[in-house]
């Protein structure tokens, strides 16, 4: 008869879960939401435990056991990181050459009365917050204190125009970034240019 390697008998309580059951619980925590109908970003250990029982992986398992399985495997099913695969523009090289050539010829164009500006807009992701009470500085034996409540103000859009020859930046702040706002920014830029050339 063929002999196999097996663990020697050990004292103490036998294992509650087999290695296969533990691995199946870990696999359950790694499955995408469309398969197990659980959202890992908001999934509780109790939900994973209930799903393991419903699938017949185990007869019973507690949320604490599931938590221990995940912790011992250093598996954080609730955490995700993202990425983006930007499709490559087949005309990128030609467009890049056109932009670089425009910047290279900017001094010559300026001498002929044609300005070269690089214009871009950005909506800030940071909102201006104002605390409802003054922050109190720390003192010996007492940490600084800051009021929890605050007033949230809106974000702003920044439209900046960089003069490629003079190296000057002009900008305008506004509450939105619609097409009409961009046209108004360009019109204001042209109006200032007309004032400067008079």
C-alpha positions as CSV (number, residue, x, y, z in Angstrom):
1,X,0.0,0.0,0.0
2,X,1.3,3.5,-0.9
3,X,2.2,5.6,2.1
4,X,1.6,9.3,2.1
5,X,3.0,12.1,4.2
6,X,0.4,13.2,6.8
7,X,0.5,15.4,9.9
8,X,1.2,13.6,13.1
9,X,-1.7,13.7,15.6
10,X,-1.5,16.8,17.8
11,X,-3.1,17.6,21.1
12,X,-5.8,20.3,21.3
13,X,-9.0,21.1,19.6
14,X,-9.1,20.0,15.9
15,X,-9.3,22.6,13.2
16,X,-12.7,24.1,12.7
17,X,-12.1,24.9,9.0
18,X,-10.1,22.9,6.5
19,X,-7.4,24.7,4.4
20,X,-9.8,24.3,1.4
21,X,-12.6,26.0,3.2
22,X,-10.3,28.9,4.2
23,X,-9.1,29.3,0.6
24,X,-12.7,29.3,-0.6
25,X,-13.6,32.0,1.8
26,X,-10.6,34.1,0.6
27,X,-11.6,33.5,-3.0
28,X,-15.2,34.7,-2.1
29,X,-13.7,38.0,-0.9
30,X,-11.8,38.4,-4.1
31,X,-14.7,37.8,-6.5
32,X,-16.1,40.8,-8.5
33,X,-19.5,42.1,-7.4
34,X,-21.3,40.8,-10.4
35,X,-20.6,37.2,-9.4
36,X,-21.2,37.2,-5.6
37,X,-23.6,40.2,-5.6
38,X,-21.5,41.8,-2.9
39,X,-19.7,45.1,-3.3
40,X,-16.2,44.6,-1.9
41,X,-15.9,48.3,-1.3
42,X,-18.8,48.2,1.2
43,X,-18.8,44.5,2.1
44,X,-19.0,43.6,5.7
45,X,-17.4,40.5,7.1
46,X,-20.9,39.3,8.2
47,X,-22.0,39.5,4.5
48,X,-19.0,37.4,3.4
49,X,-19.8,34.9,6.1
50,X,-23.4,34.6,5.1
51,X,-22.4,34.2,1.4
52,X,-20.0,31.4,2.4
53,X,-22.8,29.5,4.2
54,X,-25.3,30.2,1.3
55,X,-22.8,28.6,-1.2
56,X,-22.2,25.6,1.0
57,X,-18.5,26.4,1.5
58,X,-19.0,25.9,5.3
59,X,-22.0,25.0,7.5
60,X,-21.4,28.0,9.7
61,X,-18.7,30.7,10.0
62,X,-18.6,33.9,12.0
63,X,-17.8,37.4,10.8
64,X,-14.8,37.3,13.2
65,X,-13.4,34.1,11.5
66,X,-13.8,35.7,8.1
67,X,-12.0,38.8,9.4
68,X,-9.2,36.6,10.7
69,X,-8.9,34.7,7.4
70,X,-8.5,38.0,5.5
71,X,-6.1,39.5,8.0
72,X,-3.8,36.5,8.0
73,X,-3.8,36.4,4.2
74,X,-3.2,40.2,4.2
75,X,-6.2,40.5,1.9
76,X,-8.0,43.8,1.9
77,X,-11.1,43.2,-0.3
78,X,-12.5,46.6,0.6
79,X,-9.6,48.4,-1.0
80,X,-9.2,49.0,-4.7
81,X,-6.8,51.1,-6.9
82,X,-7.6,52.4,-10.3
83,X,-5.9,52.9,-13.6
84,X,-6.8,54.3,-17.0
85,X,-5.7,53.1,-20.4
86,X,-5.9,56.2,-22.6
87,X,-6.4,55.2,-26.2
88,X,-3.4,56.2,-28.4
89,X,-4.3,58.9,-30.9
90,X,-3.0,57.7,-34.3
91,X,-2.4,61.4,-35.3
92,X,-0.5,62.3,-32.1
93,X,2.9,62.7,-33.7
94,X,1.6,65.1,-36.3
95,X,-0.4,67.1,-33.7
96,X,2.6,67.2,-31.4
97,X,4.8,68.5,-34.3
98,X,2.3,71.2,-35.1
99,X,2.1,72.4,-31.5
100,X,5.9,72.4,-31.1
101,X,6.4,74.2,-34.4
102,X,3.8,76.8,-33.3
103,X,5.8,77.5,-30.1
104,X,9.1,77.5,-32.0
105,X,7.8,80.1,-34.5
106,X,6.2,82.3,-31.8
107,X,8.9,85.0,-31.7
108,X,8.7,85.4,-35.5
109,X,4.9,85.6,-35.3
110,X,5.1,88.2,-32.5
111,X,7.4,90.3,-34.7
112,X,4.7,90.2,-37.4
113,X,2.0,91.2,-34.8
114,X,0.6,87.8,-34.1
115,X,0.6,86.7,-30.5
116,X,0.9,83.0,-29.5
117,X,-0.9,82.1,-26.3
118,X,-1.3,78.7,-24.7
119,X,-4.7,78.6,-23.0
120,X,-6.0,76.0,-20.6
121,X,-8.7,75.7,-18.0
122,X,-9.0,73.7,-14.9
123,X,-11.7,73.3,-12.3
124,X,-10.3,73.1,-8.9
125,X,-11.2,70.0,-6.9
126,X,-10.6,71.8,-3.6
127,X,-13.5,73.6,-2.1
128,X,-13.0,76.6,0.1
129,X,-14.0,75.7,3.6
130,X,-14.6,78.1,6.5
131,X,-14.9,76.9,10.1
132,X,-17.9,78.1,12.0
133,X,-15.6,79.1,14.9
134,X,-12.1,80.3,15.3
135,X,-9.5,77.5,15.7
136,X,-7.9,77.6,19.2
137,X,-4.1,77.2,19.4
138,X,-2.6,74.6,21.6
139,X,-1.2,75.2,25.1
140,X,1.0,73.3,27.4
141,X,-1.0,70.2,28.3
142,X,-3.8,71.0,25.9
143,X,-3.9,70.2,22.2
144,X,-5.1,72.7,19.7
145,X,-8.8,72.6,19.1
146,X,-10.7,73.1,15.9
147,X,-14.5,73.3,15.4
148,X,-15.8,70.3,13.6
149,X,-18.5,72.1,11.7
150,X,-17.6,74.2,8.7
151,X,-19.3,76.1,5.8
152,X,-18.6,74.7,2.3
153,X,-18.2,77.2,-0.5
154,X,-18.2,76.5,-4.2
155,X,-15.3,75.6,-6.4
156,X,-13.8,77.9,-9.0
157,X,-12.6,77.5,-12.6
158,X,-9.3,78.9,-13.5
159,X,-8.6,79.8,-17.2
160,X,-5.0,80.8,-17.8
161,X,-3.3,82.1,-20.9
162,X,0.5,81.9,-21.2
163,X,2.2,84.3,-23.6
164,X,4.9,82.1,-25.3
165,X,7.2,85.0,-26.0
166,X,6.9,87.3,-23.0
167,X,6.4,84.4,-20.5
168,X,3.5,86.3,-18.9
169,X,0.4,84.5,-17.6
170,X,-3.0,86.2,-17.5
171,X,-5.9,84.4,-15.9
172,X,-9.5,84.6,-15.0
173,X,-11.5,82.9,-12.2
174,X,-15.2,82.0,-12.6
175,X,-17.8,79.7,-11.1
176,X,-18.3,77.5,-14.3
177,X,-16.4,76.1,-17.3
178,X,-19.0,76.2,-20.1
179,X,-18.3,77.0,-23.7
180,X,-19.8,80.4,-23.3
181,X,-17.5,81.1,-20.3
182,X,-14.5,80.1,-22.4
183,X,-15.6,82.4,-25.3
184,X,-16.0,85.2,-22.7
185,X,-12.4,84.6,-21.4
186,X,-11.0,84.8,-25.0
187,X,-13.0,88.0,-25.7
188,X,-11.6,89.5,-22.5
189,X,-8.1,88.5,-23.5
190,X,-8.5,90.1,-26.9
191,X,-9.9,93.3,-25.3
192,X,-6.9,93.6,-23.1
193,X,-4.6,93.0,-26.1
194,X,-6.4,95.8,-28.0
195,X,-5.8,98.1,-25.0
196,X,-2.1,97.3,-24.9
197,X,-1.6,97.9,-28.6
198,X,-3.3,101.3,-28.7
